[in-house]
Amino acid sequence: MIVMLIIACEVGFWVLLAGGLSLRYLAKMPRAGAAVLLLEPVLELVLLVATAMDLRNGAEADWKHGLAAVYIGWSVGMGHATIKWIDQRFAHRFAGGPPPVKAPKYGTARTVHEWKTAGRWVLAAVVAMGLLQAAIWYVGDSGDISSLRGWQTKMLIVIGINLAIAASYTIWPKEPKGGAGSEEPSRTFEKL
């Protein structure tokens, strides 16, 4: 049941997103579109309540409950950025909006971008770990919690990978080919 609900929430996310953006840009009803987009968190709330009820009704905590926590964590940490990313592209494609803002490629701007991205992933993982810990406490000694602990370990790995990526851009900032001073040399000395 939980896996089907996770799939339904994922499908619902994209349906609400498409509906909200269509209302906003195609139907020229920005308030209605915003109202539909604001329904997105309801999906995660439904999943959270259903997962808690499943555990309360005696279901053994397994990978499905962990996946539900991870999905909710992803929605909290990455959902807004995903909606913003798609909104820019939808507005450009269907409503004559400006071209989407691309991520910076080089230097400090790229480093800041990578740290912001890492921050979103860390938030997603921390929320998931918190929900997993709540499920562990809820199950207590009465059931097997190894699957939930395994998901927590995976979230620590996600945090580590994202921090390592962001740190690598801090230590070794990406520069344009040829380095920072790769502009054409001045031709004024050639005449001498």
C-alpha positions as CSV (number, residue, x, y, z in Angstrom):
1,M,0.0,0.0,0.0
2,I,2.8,2.5,0.9
3,V,4.6,1.9,-2.4
4,M,1.5,2.6,-4.4
5,L,0.8,5.7,-2.3
6,I,4.4,7.0,-3.0
7,I,3.8,6.4,-6.7
8,A,0.5,8.2,-6.5
9,C,2.1,11.1,-4.7
10,E,4.8,11.4,-7.3
11,V,2.2,11.3,-10.1
12,G,0.1,13.8,-8.2
13,F,3.1,16.1,-7.8
14,W,3.6,16.2,-11.6
15,V,-0.2,16.5,-12.3
16,L,-0.5,19.4,-9.8
17,L,2.6,21.0,-11.2
18,A,1.4,20.8,-14.8
19,G,-2.1,21.9,-13.8
20,G,-0.9,24.8,-11.8
21,L,1.5,26.0,-14.5
22,S,-1.1,25.6,-17.2
23,L,-3.6,27.7,-15.2
24,R,-0.9,30.3,-14.5
25,Y,0.4,30.7,-18.0
26,L,-1.9,29.1,-20.6
27,A,-5.3,30.0,-19.0
28,K,-3.9,33.4,-17.7
29,M,-5.2,32.6,-14.2
30,P,-2.2,33.2,-12.0
31,R,-4.0,33.0,-8.7
32,A,-5.7,29.7,-9.5
33,G,-2.4,28.4,-10.7
34,A,-0.7,29.4,-7.4
35,A,-3.6,27.8,-5.5
36,V,-3.1,24.5,-7.3
37,L,0.7,24.7,-6.7
38,L,0.1,25.3,-3.0
39,L,-1.7,21.9,-2.9
40,E,1.6,20.1,-3.4
41,P,2.5,19.9,0.3
42,V,-0.9,18.2,0.9
43,L,0.5,15.1,-0.9
44,E,3.4,14.8,1.5
45,L,1.0,15.2,4.4
46,V,-1.2,12.4,3.1
47,L,1.8,10.2,2.7
48,L,3.1,11.0,6.2
49,V,-0.2,10.2,7.8
50,A,-0.7,7.0,5.8
51,T,2.8,5.8,6.7
52,A,2.2,6.5,10.4
53,M,-1.2,4.8,10.3
54,D,0.4,1.8,8.6
55,L,3.0,1.5,11.3
56,R,0.4,2.0,14.0
57,N,-1.8,-0.8,12.6
58,G,1.1,-3.2,13.2
59,A,2.9,-3.2,9.9
60,E,6.6,-4.2,10.2
61,A,8.8,-1.2,9.5
62,D,10.6,-2.0,6.2
63,W,12.2,-0.3,3.1
64,K,8.8,1.1,2.0
65,H,8.4,3.2,5.1
66,G,12.0,4.4,4.7
67,L,11.3,5.3,1.1
68,A,8.2,7.3,2.2
69,A,10.4,9.3,4.6
70,V,13.0,9.9,1.9
71,Y,10.4,11.0,-0.6
72,I,8.9,13.5,1.9
73,G,12.4,14.7,2.7
74,W,13.2,15.2,-1.0
75,S,9.9,17.1,-1.4
76,V,10.8,19.4,1.5
77,G,14.4,20.0,0.4
78,M,14.2,19.9,-3.4
79,G,10.5,20.5,-4.2
80,H,10.6,24.3,-4.3
81,A,13.7,24.4,-6.4
82,T,12.2,21.8,-8.8
83,I,9.0,23.8,-9.2
84,K,11.0,27.0,-9.7
85,W,13.2,25.3,-12.4
86,I,10.2,24.0,-14.3
87,D,8.3,27.3,-13.8
88,Q,11.0,29.2,-15.6
89,R,11.1,26.8,-18.5
90,F,7.3,26.6,-18.8
91,A,7.0,30.4,-18.7
92,H,9.6,30.7,-21.4
93,R,8.1,28.0,-23.7
94,F,4.4,28.8,-23.4
95,A,4.1,32.4,-22.1
96,G,6.9,34.3,-23.8
97,G,8.9,34.6,-20.6
98,P,12.6,35.3,-20.5
99,P,15.0,32.5,-21.1
100,P,15.6,30.3,-18.0
101,V,18.5,31.4,-15.8
102,K,21.3,28.9,-16.3
103,A,23.6,27.8,-13.5
104,P,26.9,29.7,-13.5
105,K,29.7,27.7,-15.0
106,Y,32.8,29.3,-13.4
107,G,34.4,30.9,-10.4
108,T,32.8,32.0,-7.2
109,A,29.3,32.1,-8.7
110,R,29.6,28.4,-9.5
111,T,30.9,27.6,-6.0
112,V,28.0,29.5,-4.4
113,H,25.6,27.6,-6.7
114,E,27.1,24.3,-5.6
115,W,26.8,25.1,-1.9
116,K,23.2,26.1,-2.4
117,T,22.5,22.9,-4.2
118,A,24.3,20.9,-1.4
119,G,22.2,22.8,1.2
120,R,19.0,21.7,-0.4
121,W,20.2,18.1,-0.5
122,V,21.3,18.3,3.1
123,L,17.9,19.7,4.1
124,A,16.2,16.8,2.2
125,A,18.4,14.2,3.9
126,V,18.0,15.7,7.4
127,V,14.2,15.8,7.1
128,A,14.2,12.2,5.9
129,M,16.5,11.2,8.8
130,G,14.3,13.0,11.3
131,L,11.2,11.2,9.9
132,L,13.1,7.9,10.0
133,Q,14.1,8.5,13.6
134,A,10.5,9.3,14.5
135,A,9.5,6.0,12.9
136,I,12.2,4.2,14.8
137,W,11.0,5.7,18.1
138,Y,7.4,4.9,17.2
139,V,8.2,1.3,16.4
140,G,10.4,1.0,19.5
141,D,11.7,-2.4,20.7
142,S,8.6,-4.2,19.3
143,G,9.9,-4.5,15.7
144,D,12.8,-4.7,13.4
145,I,14.1,-1.2,12.6
146,S,17.2,-2.3,10.6
147,S,15.7,-1.1,7.3
148,L,15.0,2.3,8.7
149,R,18.5,2.5,10.1
150,G,19.8,1.5,6.6
151,W,17.9,4.4,5.1
152,Q,19.5,6.8,7.7
153,T,22.9,5.6,6.6
154,K,22.0,6.2,3.0
155,M,21.0,9.8,3.9
156,L,24.3,10.3,5.6
157,I,26.0,9.2,2.4
158,V,23.9,11.7,0.4
159,I,25.0,14.4,2.8
160,G,28.6,13.4,2.5
161,I,28.5,13.3,-1.4
162,N,26.9,16.7,-1.7
163,L,29.3,18.3,0.8
164,A,32.2,16.8,-1.0
165,I,31.0,18.1,-4.3
166,A,30.5,21.6,-2.9
167,A,33.9,21.5,-1.1
168,S,35.6,20.5,-4.3
169,Y,34.3,23.6,-6.1
170,T,35.6,25.7,-3.2
171,I,39.0,24.1,-3.2
172,W,39.4,23.8,-7.0
173,P,37.0,26.4,-8.5
174,K,36.2,25.7,-12.1
175,E,37.8,28.3,-14.4
176,P,37.2,28.9,-18.1
177,K,39.6,27.0,-20.4
178,G,43.0,28.7,-20.3
179,G,42.6,30.0,-16.7
180,A,41.4,33.4,-15.4
181,G,44.0,35.4,-17.4
182,S,43.4,33.7,-20.7
183,E,42.4,36.8,-22.7
184,E,44.2,37.7,-25.9
185,P,47.5,39.4,-25.1
186,S,47.7,43.0,-26.0
187,R,49.0,43.6,-29.5
188,T,50.5,47.0,-28.7
189,F,54.0,45.7,-28.3
190,E,54.0,43.9,-31.7
191,K,54.6,47.3,-33.4
192,L,57.8,47.8,-31.5
